[in-house]
Amino acid sequence: MQSMLKTISRFAKDESGATAIEYGLIAALVAVGLIAALTALGASLSKIFTHVSTTLRYRVVLTRRTTQPTEAVPSDARVHGRRRAS
């Protein structure tokens, strides 16, 4: 009986598990806060990412159009706006 009381007494004084539970509760609260914030900002974040995606896609298309190789025209003909006869 004495050893059982000692075991229960030791278990009651042991606080090592309490720290893990506290960290778990803090992590759960942070997760709930993040979910609430992202839910509230979801529509505006979606608009922002759509705008960024559209802008980048448009820039890539423009870059591809301006960097595509053109037919071989001497540079002085381009300056004067005409092509030389072949």
Stockholm file with secondary structure:
# STOCKHOLM 1.0

chainA/1-86         MQSMLKTISRFAKDESGATAIEYGLIAALVAVGLIAALTALGASLSKIFTHVSTTLRYRVVLTRRTTQPTEAVPSDARVHGRRRAS
#=GR chainA/1-86 SS CHHHHHHHHHHHHCCHHHHHHHHHHHHHHHHHHHHHHHHHHHHHHHHHHHHHHHHHHHHHHHHHHHHSCCCCCCHHHHHHTCCCCC
#=GC SS_cons        CHHHHHHHHHHHHCCHHHHHHHHHHHHHHHHHHHHHHHHHHHHHHHHHHHHHHHHHHHHHHHHHHHHSCCCCCCHHHHHHTCCCCC
//
